[in-house]
């Protein structure tokens, strides 16, 4: 009976050891895990670079639009200032005005 129990115990231990994955299977699983991690890292890096490029493009477009707006605003301000400033008079016009002031509009 003792021999039978010993044989069953040994057979049970051998069957438990043989049920686990082999060394090759463990290496394949570890390699697959490492490959999937590398792929995720590469994908996230590529996505981050694409997002950064899109943000840079949007920023440069916004800067160009701001520069165009500033240019348009300065042109409009210059036009407004030019329109508000009285025109300078020619020497003939100045003489005529001085004569009118001197004669108080008579003559």
Backbone as a chain_set.jsonl record, in Angstrom:
{"seq": "XXXXXXXXXXXXXXXXXXXXXXXXXXXXXXXXXXXXXXXXXXXXXXXXXXXXXXXXXXXXXXXXXXXXXXXXXXXXXXXXXXXXXXXXXXXXXXXXXXXXXXXXXXX", "coords": {"N": [[0.811, -1.174, 0.0], [1.965, 1.182, 0.816], [3.812, 1.531, -1.177], [2.189, 1.905, -3.354], [0.901, 4.327, -2.72], [3.129, 5.982, -2.677], [3.955, 5.837, -5.327], [1.703, 6.998, -6.55], [1.86, 9.579, -5.459], [4.29, 10.492, -6.5], [3.69, 10.32, -9.237], [1.651, 12.203, -9.338], [3.051, 14.572, -8.694], [4.784, 14.741, -10.85], [2.951, 15.018, -12.923], [1.872, 17.524, -12.26], [4.08, 19.218, -12.631], [4.533, 18.857, -15.333], [2.302, 20.011, -16.457], [2.56, 22.787, -16.547], [3.658, 25.692, -18.488], [6.134, 25.253, -21.023], [9.679, 26.045, -21.14], [10.257, 27.277, -23.555], [7.721, 28.179, -24.323], [7.263, 30.022, -22.277], [9.284, 31.88, -22.862], [8.412, 32.772, -25.384], [5.995, 33.99, -24.644], [6.943, 36.04, -22.987], [8.422, 37.48, -24.869], [6.385, 38.268, -26.636], [4.928, 39.915, -24.93], [6.807, 41.941, -24.417], [7.096, 42.912, -27.019], [4.515, 43.922, -27.508], [4.379, 45.961, -25.622], [6.42, 47.623, -26.576], [5.273, 48.341, -29.001], [3.021, 49.799, -28.175], [4.268, 51.946, -26.879], [5.635, 53.084, -29.055], [3.465, 53.798, -30.682], [2.148, 55.655, -29.021], [4.098, 57.609, -28.845], [4.278, 58.423, -31.516], [1.696, 59.437, -31.822], [1.761, 61.538, -30.002], [3.703, 63.156, -31.191], [2.408, 63.799, -33.58], [0.24, 65.23, -32.58], [1.605, 67.369, -31.421], [2.706, 68.52, -33.708], [0.376, 69.309, -35.037], [-0.598, 71.159, -33.194], [1.452, 73.044, -33.299], [1.172, 73.934, -35.919], [-1.369, 75.083, -35.759], [-0.83, 77.106, -33.915], [1.015, 78.689, -35.354], [-0.595, 79.516, -37.446], [-2.481, 81.021, -36.038], [-0.809, 83.028, -35.095], [-0.047, 84.228, -37.495], [-2.522, 85.191, -38.341], [-3.019, 86.996, -36.292], [-0.982, 88.818, -36.764], [-1.764, 89.804, -39.256], [-4.182, 91.004, -38.516], [-3.243, 92.96, -36.771], [-1.815, 94.503, -38.575], [-3.881, 95.389, -40.253], [-5.354, 96.829, -38.373], [-3.52, 98.865, -37.716], [-3.305, 100.145, -40.162], [-5.919, 101.067, -40.438], [-6.028, 102.8, -38.254], [-4.13, 104.662, -39.039], [-5.349, 105.724, -41.314], [-7.568, 106.868, -40.111], [-6.373, 108.774, -38.48], [-5.211, 110.335, -40.421], [-7.451, 111.323, -41.707], [-8.599, 112.834, -39.682], [-6.772, 114.822, -39.169], [-6.261, 118.234, -39.909], [-5.967, 119.571, -43.183], [-2.972, 120.904, -44.499], [-2.456, 124.302, -45.434], [-2.0, 126.036, -48.504], [0.48, 128.496, -49.428], [-0.826, 130.628, -50.766], [-3.466, 130.352, -49.928], [-3.131, 130.842, -47.226], [-2.367, 133.564, -47.278], [-4.717, 134.714, -48.244], [-6.473, 134.167, -46.152], [-5.263, 135.613, -44.087], [-5.601, 138.173, -45.056], [-8.386, 138.375, -44.974], [-8.772, 138.253, -42.221], [-7.493, 140.558, -41.46], [-9.004, 142.552, -42.667], [-11.368, 142.012, -41.596], [-13.321, 140.524, -42.915], [-14.336, 142.288, -44.785], [-14.079, 142.962, -47.844]], "CA": [[0.0, 0.0, 0.0], [2.839, 2.331, 0.873], [4.417, 1.702, -2.496], [1.163, 2.451, -4.243], [0.745, 5.733, -2.379], [4.347, 6.663, -3.105], [3.873, 5.931, -6.79], [0.678, 7.991, -6.875], [2.372, 10.907, -5.097], [5.314, 10.843, -7.499], [2.983, 10.543, -10.511], [0.937, 13.476, -9.196], [4.013, 15.676, -8.781], [5.266, 14.812, -12.241], [1.87, 15.559, -13.757], [1.771, 18.957, -11.97], [5.211, 19.897, -13.253], [4.399, 18.781, -16.791], [1.152, 20.807, -16.895], [2.944, 24.179, -16.723], [4.22, 25.993, -19.806], [7.541, 24.909, -21.174], [10.57, 27.194, -21.139], [10.071, 27.943, -24.855], [6.443, 28.883, -24.269], [7.454, 31.168, -21.398], [10.083, 32.865, -23.598], [7.534, 33.361, -26.409], [5.042, 34.874, -23.974], [7.681, 37.226, -22.548], [8.753, 38.246, -26.072], [5.14, 38.877, -27.119], [4.597, 40.997, -24.012], [7.761, 43.024, -24.675], [6.758, 43.486, -28.33], [3.289, 44.715, -27.402], [4.728, 47.175, -24.878], [7.179, 48.471, -27.494], [4.334, 48.878, -29.997], [2.21, 50.826, -27.509], [5.139, 53.11, -26.666], [5.867, 53.703, -30.361], [2.207, 54.42, -31.118], [1.871, 56.844, -28.214], [5.086, 58.618, -29.238], [3.86, 58.946, -32.814], [0.491, 60.237, -31.609], [2.17, 62.77, -29.33], [4.387, 63.98, -32.187], [1.39, 64.307, -34.499], [-0.519, 66.259, -31.86], [2.481, 68.529, -31.284], [2.804, 69.157, -35.026], [-0.899, 69.97, -35.296], [-0.656, 72.328, -32.318], [2.391, 74.04, -33.824], [0.556, 74.506, -37.116], [-2.458, 75.958, -35.318], [-0.218, 78.285, -33.296], [1.588, 79.559, -36.384], [-1.72, 80.116, -38.16], [-3.035, 82.056, -35.165], [0.151, 84.135, -35.074], [-0.152, 84.921, -38.788], [-3.779, 85.928, -38.34], [-2.857, 88.124, -35.369], [-0.14, 89.802, -37.448], [-2.607, 90.433, -40.288], [-5.138, 91.866, -37.826], [-2.498, 94.121, -36.283], [-1.507, 95.324, -39.751], [-5.131, 96.03, -40.665], [-5.691, 97.822, -37.348], [-2.63, 100.019, -37.824], [-3.695, 100.873, -41.375], [-7.162, 101.769, -40.144], [-5.699, 103.907, -37.356], [-3.428, 105.67, -39.842], [-6.362, 106.37, -42.153], [-8.395, 107.691, -39.226], [-5.562, 109.918, -38.079], [-5.032, 111.171, -41.617], [-8.728, 111.988, -41.963], [-8.885, 113.762, -38.598], [-5.811, 115.921, -39.204], [-6.633, 119.234, -40.928], [-5.013, 119.666, -44.284], [-2.167, 122.125, -44.457], [-2.901, 125.249, -46.459], [-0.964, 126.55, -49.39], [0.806, 129.888, -49.098], [-1.845, 131.531, -51.305], [-4.625, 130.265, -49.054], [-2.775, 131.511, -45.978], [-2.415, 135.007, -47.539], [-6.116, 135.096, -48.365], [-7.049, 134.151, -44.805], [-4.715, 136.748, -43.329], [-6.249, 139.383, -45.569], [-9.744, 138.397, -44.451], [-8.699, 138.589, -40.798], [-7.077, 141.956, -41.321], [-10.107, 143.414, -43.092], [-12.543, 141.5, -40.879], [-14.304, 140.041, -43.854], [-14.836, 143.333, -45.692], [-13.26, 143.273, -48.981]], "C": [[0.872, 1.261, 0.0], [3.472, 2.58, -0.48], [3.419, 2.323, -3.465], [0.951, 3.942, -3.981], [1.963, 6.544, -2.823], [4.339, 6.866, -4.611], [2.841, 6.97, -7.21], [1.154, 9.405, -6.564], [3.404, 11.365, -6.113], [4.65, 11.136, -8.84], [2.231, 11.877, -10.474], [1.882, 14.664, -9.314], [4.532, 15.826, -10.207], [4.191, 15.408, -13.145], [1.687, 17.059, -13.509], [2.894, 19.74, -12.655], [5.033, 19.915, -14.765], [3.226, 19.614, -17.301], [1.517, 22.265, -17.163], [3.53, 24.413, -18.108], [5.707, 25.652, -19.847], [8.367, 26.193, -21.208], [10.42, 27.968, -22.453], [8.775, 28.749, -24.877], [6.552, 30.124, -23.384], [8.243, 32.268, -22.101], [9.239, 33.547, -24.681], [6.548, 34.34, -25.794], [5.741, 36.158, -23.52], [8.031, 38.112, -23.748], [7.512, 38.944, -26.632], [4.744, 40.061, -26.239], [5.512, 42.201, -24.251], [7.455, 43.711, -26.009], [5.514, 44.365, -28.249], [3.544, 46.013, -26.629], [5.479, 48.138, -25.784], [6.255, 49.106, -28.531], [3.486, 49.993, -29.388], [3.026, 52.092, -27.297], [5.374, 53.835, -27.988], [4.616, 54.418, -30.866], [1.918, 55.695, -30.33], [2.858, 57.964, -28.548], [4.698, 59.247, -30.565], [2.625, 59.833, -32.669], [0.837, 61.566, -30.946], [2.871, 63.711, -30.306], [3.39, 64.573, -33.171], [0.578, 65.417, -33.837], [0.317, 67.528, -31.704], [2.613, 69.27, -32.617], [1.512, 69.902, -35.361], [-1.035, 71.234, -34.444], [0.27, 73.428, -32.819], [1.819, 74.714, -35.066], [-0.566, 75.471, -36.733], [-1.902, 77.236, -34.686], [0.35, 79.235, -34.339], [0.488, 80.228, -37.205], [-2.334, 81.244, -37.339], [-2.106, 83.27, -35.112], [0.085, 84.929, -36.378], [-1.437, 85.743, -38.854], [-3.693, 87.14, -37.42], [-2.013, 89.218, -36.021], [-0.942, 90.533, -38.525], [-3.607, 91.395, -39.646], [-4.443, 93.129, -37.32], [-2.173, 95.07, -37.439], [-2.746, 96.084, -40.207], [-5.534, 97.114, -39.666], [-4.811, 99.062, -37.467], [-2.934, 100.827, -39.079], [-4.968, 101.675, -41.137], [-6.905, 102.967, -39.23], [-4.992, 105.026, -38.121], [-4.405, 106.432, -40.726], [-7.224, 107.312, -41.308], [-7.63, 108.947, -38.802], [-5.374, 110.88, -39.247], [-6.303, 111.957, -41.9], [-9.016, 113.051, -40.896], [-7.961, 114.978, -38.624], [-6.229, 116.945, -40.265], [-5.531, 119.322, -41.978], [-4.214, 120.957, -44.146], [-2.536, 123.006, -45.644], [-1.719, 125.71, -47.293], [-0.66, 127.998, -49.019], [-0.235, 130.875, -49.618], [-3.078, 131.53, -50.414], [-4.348, 130.972, -47.728], [-2.853, 133.03, -46.142], [-3.848, 135.507, -47.582], [-6.759, 135.141, -46.994], [-6.544, 135.314, -43.969], [-5.363, 138.067, -43.773], [-7.671, 139.484, -45.036], [-9.755, 138.761, -42.976], [-8.376, 140.079, -40.612], [-8.232, 142.901, -41.674], [-11.407, 143.041, -42.419], [-13.676, 141.162, -41.837], [-14.846, 141.078, -44.801], [-13.842, 143.494, -46.841], [-12.428, 142.211, -49.461]], "O": [[0.591, 2.246, -0.683], [3.646, 3.73, -0.882], [3.776, 3.164, -4.29], [0.834, 4.728, -4.921], [1.822, 7.673, -3.294], [4.677, 7.941, -5.104], [3.086, 7.743, -8.136], [0.879, 10.331, -7.327], [3.384, 12.52, -6.537], [5.013, 12.103, -9.509], [2.186, 12.594, -11.473], [1.553, 15.656, -9.964], [4.692, 16.944, -10.697], [4.491, 16.211, -14.028], [1.379, 17.799, -14.444], [2.654, 20.818, -13.2], [5.359, 20.913, -15.407], [3.17, 19.899, -18.497], [0.833, 22.922, -17.947], [3.861, 23.465, -18.82], [6.423, 25.751, -18.85], [7.818, 27.291, -21.293], [10.456, 29.199, -22.447], [8.74, 29.868, -25.389], [5.989, 31.168, -23.714], [7.923, 33.449, -21.964], [9.339, 34.759, -24.874], [6.291, 35.403, -26.359], [5.183, 37.246, -23.657], [7.951, 39.338, -23.665], [7.592, 40.096, -27.057], [4.28, 41.085, -26.74], [5.05, 43.342, -24.283], [7.542, 44.934, -26.12], [5.468, 45.435, -28.856], [2.973, 47.052, -26.961], [5.211, 49.339, -25.768], [6.43, 50.269, -28.896], [3.262, 51.02, -30.028], [2.525, 53.195, -27.514], [5.318, 55.064, -28.039], [4.702, 55.517, -31.414], [1.492, 56.699, -30.902], [2.49, 59.139, -28.534], [4.778, 60.465, -30.726], [2.525, 60.869, -33.326], [0.269, 62.602, -31.291], [2.663, 64.923, -30.259], [3.52, 65.735, -33.556], [0.266, 66.426, -34.47], [-0.202, 68.636, -31.838], [2.63, 70.5, -32.649], [1.554, 71.005, -35.908], [-1.53, 72.256, -34.919], [-0.08, 74.607, -32.773], [1.965, 75.924, -35.244], [-0.693, 76.547, -37.317], [-2.442, 78.322, -34.899], [0.188, 80.45, -34.227], [0.63, 81.381, -37.612], [-2.668, 82.3, -37.878], [-2.572, 84.409, -35.087], [0.153, 86.158, -36.366], [-1.436, 86.863, -39.365], [-4.236, 88.199, -37.736], [-2.292, 90.405, -35.853], [-0.81, 91.747, -38.683], [-3.852, 92.479, -40.176], [-4.984, 94.23, -37.426], [-2.248, 96.29, -37.292], [-2.676, 97.274, -40.512], [-5.997, 98.185, -40.057], [-5.299, 100.185, -37.336], [-2.835, 102.054, -39.068], [-5.084, 102.818, -41.579], [-7.5, 104.028, -39.414], [-5.237, 106.205, -37.868], [-4.298, 107.65, -40.869], [-7.564, 108.413, -41.74], [-8.187, 110.044, -38.774], [-5.381, 112.098, -39.066], [-6.243, 113.123, -42.288], [-9.628, 114.074, -41.204], [-8.336, 116.05, -38.149], [-6.521, 116.569, -41.4], [-4.344, 119.168, -41.691], [-4.746, 121.982, -43.719], [-2.883, 122.514, -46.718], [-0.583, 125.758, -46.821], [-1.47, 128.651, -48.36], [-0.499, 131.878, -48.955], [-3.672, 132.581, -50.169], [-5.231, 131.625, -47.173], [-3.348, 133.719, -45.25], [-4.171, 136.565, -47.043], [-7.518, 136.065, -46.7], [-7.309, 135.931, -43.227], [-5.631, 138.949, -42.958], [-8.116, 140.574, -44.679], [-10.637, 139.489, -42.52], [-8.914, 140.749, -39.731], [-8.403, 143.939, -41.034], [-12.435, 143.68, -42.644], [-14.839, 141.481, -41.588], [-15.756, 140.77, -45.571], [-12.828, 144.174, -46.682], [-11.693, 142.392, -50.432]]}, "num_chains": 1, "name": "protein.A"}
